[in-house]
Amino acid sequence: MRNGPQHLRSSNLPGFALLTTSLRHQVHRESRINKVRIIGGSHRRRLIEFPDAEGLRPTPDRVRETLFNWLGQTLDGRRCLDLFAGSGALGFEAASRGAAEVIMVERNRSVYRNLQENIKKLGFANVALYGEDGLEFAKQQNKPFDVVFLDPPFQSDYLPKLLSILVDKLEEDGVVYVESGTPFEPDAAWRVIKQARAGAVFYQLLRYGQA
């Protein structure tokens, strides 16, 4: 008979199996790569890969298709700003459809690095990426944009603040795309050109000033 403490197998310890399963699921979530497809232009059908991140939800295909129908399918020669780039679905779609310049802004470091990899993989020479807060970046811009994409975290209060900043950041016929999780009513100075809903996503195209 052996004296002293008995050596127990870790798999027999209470709760060990549950802990192991929990850790395995956590690692899976952190390492999982999601994919979205560019739906039009020079890079049609090319895949964009992006990691799981809090608040990151790419604009659905159906919504992007409607948006770029509103914008006229091609964005030849236009200057675009994607202030909360996330997966890059909107910015890369604009770049694929002929935009002269697309500026993406993303402050989450892992998501930012992923965007860098996608820019290199897809070979977009017309895309520039900045790792900053979208609100602060917008304040610093002096050169006007033709199209601005606003898809901030749904729980944020960024939209009213951003629209007030963007008043003098747009070309004369510039437009702002807004995506939100609840109906959003812009200031009376903004005109709603188009609007729609797809499930829990509310989206609209705005232009500053009256018709």
C-alpha positions in Angstrom: 0.0 0.0 0.0 1.4 3.4 -1.1 1.7 6.0 1.7 1.4 9.7 1.1 -0.9 11.8 -1.1 -2.6 10.1 -4.0 -2.1 11.5 -7.5 -5.4 12.2 -9.1 -5.9 12.5 -12.9 -6.8 16.0 -13.8 -9.7 14.8 -15.9 -11.3 13.4 -12.7 -11.3 16.7 -10.9 -14.7 18.3 -10.4 -15.4 20.9 -13.0 -12.3 20.2 -15.1 -14.2 19.1 -18.2 -16.4 22.2 -18.0 -13.3 24.5 -17.6 -11.6 22.8 -20.6 -14.6 23.1 -22.8 -15.0 26.8 -21.8 -11.3 27.5 -22.6 -11.6 25.7 -25.9 -14.6 27.7 -27.0 -12.9 30.9 -25.9 -9.8 30.1 -28.1 -12.1 29.2 -31.0 -13.9 32.5 -30.7 -10.7 34.5 -30.6 -9.1 32.7 -33.5 -12.2 32.4 -35.8 -12.0 34.2 -39.1 -15.1 35.6 -40.7 -15.6 36.3 -44.4 -17.6 38.7 -46.5 -17.6 39.0 -50.3 -17.1 42.2 -52.4 -20.3 42.2 -54.6 -19.3 44.6 -57.5 -16.6 46.3 -59.5 -13.0 45.2 -60.3 -12.8 43.0 -57.2 -16.2 41.4 -57.5 -16.4 38.0 -55.6 -13.1 38.6 -53.8 -13.3 37.7 -50.1 -12.5 40.0 -47.2 -11.5 38.2 -44.0 -12.0 39.7 -40.6 -11.7 38.6 -36.9 -14.4 38.6 -34.2 -14.4 41.9 -32.4 -16.8 43.6 -30.0 -19.3 45.6 -32.0 -18.0 44.5 -35.4 -20.8 43.7 -37.8 -20.2 44.0 -41.5 -22.9 45.7 -43.6 -25.1 42.9 -45.0 -24.8 42.1 -48.7 -28.4 43.1 -49.3 -27.9 46.5 -47.7 -24.6 47.1 -49.6 -26.3 46.2 -52.9 -29.1 48.7 -52.2 -26.6 51.4 -51.1 -24.5 51.2 -54.2 -27.6 51.2 -56.4 -28.4 54.5 -54.7 -24.9 55.7 -55.4 -25.1 54.8 -59.0 -23.1 51.5 -59.0 -19.7 53.1 -59.9 -17.9 55.7 -57.9 -15.4 56.7 -60.6 -13.2 59.6 -59.4 -14.9 60.1 -56.1 -13.2 60.6 -52.8 -14.7 58.5 -50.0 -14.3 58.3 -46.2 -15.2 55.2 -44.1 -14.9 56.4 -40.5 -15.6 53.1 -38.7 -14.1 50.7 -41.2 -14.5 47.5 -39.2 -14.5 44.6 -41.7 -13.8 47.0 -44.5 -16.9 45.9 -46.4 -18.0 49.4 -47.3 -14.6 50.9 -48.0 -13.4 48.0 -50.1 -16.7 48.0 -52.0 -16.2 51.6 -52.9 -12.6 51.0 -53.9 -13.6 48.1 -56.1 -16.2 50.3 -57.8 -13.7 52.9 -59.0 -13.3 55.5 -56.2 -10.3 57.6 -56.7 -9.5 57.5 -53.0 -10.9 55.6 -50.0 -9.8 56.6 -46.5 -10.5 54.0 -43.9 -10.4 54.7 -40.2 -10.3 52.0 -37.5 -9.1 52.4 -33.9 -9.3 48.7 -32.8 -5.7 47.5 -33.2 -6.4 43.9 -34.2 -9.1 45.0 -36.6 -6.7 47.6 -38.0 -4.0 45.1 -38.6 -6.5 42.8 -40.3 -7.5 45.7 -42.6 -3.8 46.3 -43.4 -3.5 42.6 -44.5 -6.6 42.8 -46.7 -5.4 46.0 -48.4 -2.1 44.2 -49.3 -3.8 41.0 -50.3 -6.4 42.7 -52.5 -3.9 45.1 -54.0 -5.9 48.3 -53.5 -3.6 51.2 -54.3 -6.5 53.7 -53.8 -7.1 52.8 -50.1 -5.4 54.6 -47.2 -5.8 53.3 -43.6 -5.6 55.2 -40.3 -5.6 53.8 -36.8 -7.6 56.6 -35.1 -10.9 57.3 -33.5 -13.4 58.2 -36.2 -14.8 61.2 -34.5 -11.4 62.8 -33.9 -10.2 62.0 -37.4 -13.3 63.7 -38.9 -12.5 66.9 -37.1 -9.0 67.1 -38.6 -10.0 66.8 -42.2 -9.8 69.8 -44.5 -10.1 68.3 -48.0 -13.8 67.6 -48.8 -15.3 64.2 -49.6 -17.9 63.0 -52.1 -19.1 60.1 -50.0 -18.9 59.5 -46.3 -19.8 56.1 -44.7 -21.0 56.3 -41.1 -21.6 52.9 -39.4 -20.5 53.5 -35.8 -21.2 51.0 -33.0 -24.9 50.9 -32.6 -24.8 51.7 -28.9 -22.8 54.9 -29.4 -24.1 58.5 -29.6 -21.7 59.4 -32.5 -24.1 60.1 -35.3 -25.5 63.6 -34.3 -21.9 64.7 -33.4 -20.5 63.4 -36.7 -23.2 65.0 -38.8 -22.4 68.4 -37.2 -18.7 67.9 -38.0 -19.3 66.8 -41.6 -21.3 69.9 -42.6 -18.1 71.5 -44.0 -16.3 68.3 -44.9 -18.4 67.5 -48.0 -18.3 68.5 -51.6 -21.2 70.5 -52.8 -23.1 67.4 -53.9 -21.6 65.1 -51.3 -23.6 62.5 -49.5 -23.4 60.7 -46.2 -24.5 57.1 -45.7 -25.8 56.4 -42.2 -26.4 52.9 -40.7 -28.0 52.4 -37.3 -29.7 49.8 -35.1 -32.7 52.0 -34.4 -34.5 54.7 -36.5 -32.3 57.8 -36.7 -33.7 61.3 -37.3 -31.0 63.7 -38.6 -31.1 67.4 -37.9 -33.6 69.3 -40.1 -30.7 70.8 -42.1 -30.0 67.3 -43.5 -32.2 66.0 -46.3 -33.0 62.3 -46.5 -32.5 61.2 -50.1 -33.1 57.5 -49.6 -33.9 55.2 -46.6 -34.7 51.6 -46.0 -34.6 48.8 -43.4 -33.3 45.3 -43.5 -34.1 43.4 -40.3 -32.5 45.2 -37.4 -30.5 47.5 -39.7 -31.8 51.0 -40.5 -29.9 52.8 -43.3 -30.2 56.1 -45.2 -28.5 58.4 -47.6 -28.3 62.1 -46.5 -27.4 65.3 -48.2 -26.8 68.6 -46.4 -29.1 71.5 -47.2 -32.4 71.7 -49.0 -33.2 70.6 -52.5 
